[in-house]
Amino acid sequence: MSALRIGLTGGIGSGKSTVVQELAQGGASVNDADAISRSTTAGGGSAIPAIAKRFGADFVTAEGALDRERMRSAVYADPPARRDLGAIEHPPVGAG
């Protein structure tokens, strides 16, 4: 028997965290893509070297984390850059 997989999306304040908490309390295994992504781009995170190589040291803070504001501005104005960032971030998120 294969496991049921559910993707949960929604805007800020829509109740995603509440639903995830209820599912986890009911015994579901939960992979939080946002949490995984944030951990890979935190100080010393596994995605930081590739981000610095592709986008430059200016996209990494003094603490060694992704400069989210700078990246946000860069990738929303440049679709190829957004695809490159996705290529860096999606594999560890998918591996969950």
Secondary structure in CASP SS format (residue, H / E / C, confidence):
PFRMAT SS
TARGET T0000
AUTHOR 0000-0000-0000
METHOD secondary structure of the structure
MODEL  1
M C 1.00
S C 1.00
A C 1.00
L C 1.00
R C 1.00
I C 1.00
G C 1.00
L C 1.00
T C 1.00
G C 1.00
G C 1.00
I C 1.00
G C 1.00
S C 1.00
G C 1.00
K H 1.00
S H 1.00
T H 1.00
V H 1.00
V H 1.00
Q H 1.00
E H 1.00
L H 1.00
A H 1.00
Q H 1.00
G C 1.00
G C 1.00
A C 1.00
S C 1.00
V C 1.00
N C 1.00
D C 1.00
A H 1.00
D H 1.00
A H 1.00
I H 1.00
S H 1.00
R H 1.00
S H 1.00
T H 1.00
T H 1.00
A C 1.00
G C 1.00
G C 1.00
G C 1.00
S C 1.00
A C 1.00
I H 1.00
P H 1.00
A H 1.00
I H 1.00
A H 1.00
K H 1.00
R H 1.00
F H 1.00
G C 1.00
A H 1.00
D H 1.00
F H 1.00
V E 1.00
T C 1.00
A C 1.00
E C 1.00
G C 1.00
A C 1.00
L E 1.00
D C 1.00
R H 1.00
E H 1.00
R H 1.00
M H 1.00
R H 1.00
S H 1.00
A H 1.00
V H 1.00
Y H 1.00
A C 1.00
D C 1.00
P H 1.00
P H 1.00
A H 1.00
R H 1.00
R H 1.00
D H 1.00
L H 1.00
G H 1.00
A H 1.00
I H 1.00
E H 1.00
H H 1.00
P H 1.00
P H 1.00
V H 1.00
G H 1.00
A H 1.00
G C 1.00
END
